Amino acid sequence: MATNFSTKEENEHLAALEQESARLTNAVSHLQRSNAELAEALAESGPDREFEKAIKENTRIVADLQEKIYLLTVEIAGIRGNVELVTPRGAATEADGQWL
């Protein structure tokens, strides 16, 4: 949950980021469920161009949303001071002369 910051605006900003992340995560869940249902319908009824097109579009949108969720997660972690939670293991460090 949100950390208490010195200003109301900082708390509201973090809350807004968390809310947007939750909204996008929910959208991803719905799209994945839709794709599963479409795939099941395709398996039962055979090829259907519209279903196949919808699955491809949903898959593209899911990837875009997951990227946005990741970026929000990184921003939230940075605000909270938990960057190590989103830093890949073995990533370059200051000692390597590189910054993330």
Secondary structure, 3 states (H helix, E strand, C coil): CCCCCCCHHHHHHHHHHHHHHHHHHHHHHHHHHHHHHHHHHHHHHCCCHHHHHHHHHHHHHHHHHHHHHHHHHHHHHHHHCCHHHCCCCCCCCHHHCCCC
